[in-house]
């Protein structure tokens, strides 16, 4: 899983589903390796993937512009022009209209809060339905969300996203079907 939030985080850490619950006594655990892809972090990974590096630079430029007082739409427009001029996601930005890029990034900007709300809802739902059922459903939904996030942010196929997330081979057909249904 990739992280590009604004909080100061290490280059790599592990998220565990059980950490989302106050008391967890289930037999199932989901651990996801999270890689910080913010600009100037995790250099080895960013140097190996031009797409990740480009995305990291783009997000950094948007944040820099917003912090200097520009509206999000202006910041996105400036970052897009910068990336095209410096060969970061150039083909992608040339194919997209600025409005489409703004809509996509505005969604991503609000996605962190939406994920927080969804996590709170999933926790309450899991507790009310029983710990066992909640854990199973939470693992499923978290994994589906992680697959979709990688697919969307990196423009990867479902198979490539599952490779990145190291989904076990015997579970891939199930997740591929579920990602396609929702």
C-alpha positions in Angstrom: 0.0 0.0 0.0 1.3 3.5 -0.7 1.1 6.5 1.6 1.3 10.1 0.5 -0.6 11.8 3.3 0.7 15.0 5.0 1.5 13.5 8.4 5.2 12.8 9.0 5.6 9.0 8.6 8.5 6.7 8.2 9.6 5.4 4.8 8.0 2.0 5.6 5.7 0.6 8.3 3.2 -2.2 8.8 -0.5 -1.6 9.4 -2.4 -4.4 11.2 -6.2 -4.7 11.1 -6.2 -5.7 14.7 -4.9 -2.3 15.6 -8.3 -0.8 14.6 -10.0 -2.7 17.4 -9.8 -2.1 21.2 -10.0 -5.8 22.0 -9.1 -8.2 19.3 -9.0 -11.9 20.1 -9.7 -13.3 16.6 -7.6 -15.8 14.8 -7.3 -13.8 11.7 -4.9 -10.9 11.0 -4.2 -8.7 8.1 -0.9 -7.0 7.9 -0.2 -4.6 5.1 3.2 -3.1 4.3 2.9 0.7 3.7 5.4 2.6 1.7 5.7 6.4 2.1 5.9 7.8 -1.5 6.0 11.5 -0.6 8.5 13.5 -2.4 12.0 13.2 -0.9 11.1 10.0 0.9 11.8 6.4 0.1 14.3 7.2 -2.6 15.1 3.6 -3.7 11.4 3.0 -4.6 10.9 6.4 -6.2 14.0 6.0 -8.3 12.9 2.6 -9.6 9.4 3.8 -10.7 9.1 6.9 -12.8 5.3 6.8 -12.4 5.5 6.8 -8.6 8.2 9.5 -8.6 6.1 11.6 -11.0 3.0 11.2 -8.8 5.0 12.1 -5.7 6.4 15.2 -7.4 2.9 16.2 -8.6 1.3 15.9 -5.1 4.3 17.8 -3.6 3.8 20.6 -6.1 0.1 20.8 -5.4 0.6 20.9 -1.6 3.4 23.5 -2.0 1.1 25.8 -4.0 -1.8 25.4 -1.7 0.4 26.2 1.3 1.5 29.4 -0.5 -2.1 30.5 -0.6 -3.4 29.3 -3.9 -6.8 27.7 -4.3 -6.7 24.0 -5.0 -7.8 24.4 -8.6 -5.0 26.9 -9.2 -2.5 24.6 -7.4 -3.5 21.6 -9.5 -3.2 23.7 -12.7 0.3 24.9 -11.8 1.4 21.4 -10.7 0.1 20.0 -14.0 2.0 22.5 -16.0 5.2 21.9 -14.0 4.9 18.1 -14.4 4.4 18.4 -18.2 7.4 20.8 -18.5 9.6 18.4 -16.5 8.4 15.1 -18.0 6.4 13.9 -15.0 3.2 12.1 -16.0 3.4 14.2 -19.2 1.5 11.8 -21.4 -1.2 11.4 -18.8 -1.7 15.1 -18.3 -1.7 15.8 -22.0 -4.5 13.3 -22.5 -6.6 14.7 -19.7 -8.4 18.0 -19.6 -7.5 20.2 -16.6 -11.1 19.9 -15.2 -10.8 16.1 -15.2 -7.5 16.2 -13.4 -9.0 18.6 -10.8 -12.0 16.4 -10.3 -9.8 13.3 -9.9 -7.4 15.0 -7.4 -10.2 16.8 -5.5 -11.7 13.3 -4.9 -8.3 11.9 -3.8 -7.9 14.9 -1.5 -11.2 14.1 0.2 -10.7 10.4 0.1 -8.6 10.3 3.3 -11.4 11.8 5.3 -13.9 9.4 3.6 -11.7 6.5 4.5 -11.6 7.7 8.1 -15.4 7.9 8.2 -15.7 4.5 6.6 -13.3 3.0 9.1 -15.3 4.3 11.9 -18.5 2.9 10.4 -16.9 -0.5 9.7 -15.7 -0.6 13.3 -19.2 0.1 14.7 -20.7 -2.4 12.3 -18.2 -5.0 13.2 -18.8 -4.6 17.0 -22.5 -4.8 16.6 -22.4 -8.0 14.4 -19.8 -9.7 16.5 -16.1 -9.7 16.5 -15.6 -12.7 14.3 -17.9 -11.6 11.5 -16.6 -8.0 11.8 -13.0 -9.1 11.4 -13.8 -11.2 8.4 -15.8 -8.5 6.7 -13.2 -5.9 7.7 -10.4 -7.9 6.2 -12.4 -8.3 3.0 -13.3 -4.7 2.6 -9.9 -3.4 3.6 -8.3 -5.7 1.0 -10.8 -4.7 -1.7 -10.2 -1.0 -0.9 -6.5 -1.4 -0.9 -6.6 -3.2 -4.3 -8.8 -0.4 -5.7 -6.6 2.3 -4.4 -3.5 0.8 -6.0 -5.4 0.3 -9.3 -6.7 3.9 -9.3 -3.6 5.7 -8.1 -1.2 3.7 -10.2 -3.5 2.9 -13.1 -2.7 -0.8 -12.6 -4.7 -3.9 -13.5 -6.3 -5.8 -10.7 -3.7 -8.5 -11.1 -0.8 -6.0 -10.9 -2.4 -4.4 -7.8 -2.7 -7.8 -6.1 1.0 -8.4 -7.0 2.0 -5.1 -5.3 -0.1 -6.0 -2.2 1.2 -9.5 -2.2 -2.3 -11.1 -2.1 -1.9 -14.9 -1.8 -2.5 -16.8 -5.0 -5.3 -18.9 -3.5 -7.3 -15.7 -2.7 -6.8 -13.8 -5.9 -9.8 -15.1 -7.8 -12.1 -14.2 -5.0 -10.7 -10.7 -4.7 -10.6 -10.1 -8.5 -14.3 -11.1 -8.6 -15.3 -8.8 -5.7 -13.3 -5.9 -7.0 -15.2 -6.3 -10.3 -18.6 -6.5 -8.6 -18.4 -3.3 -6.5 
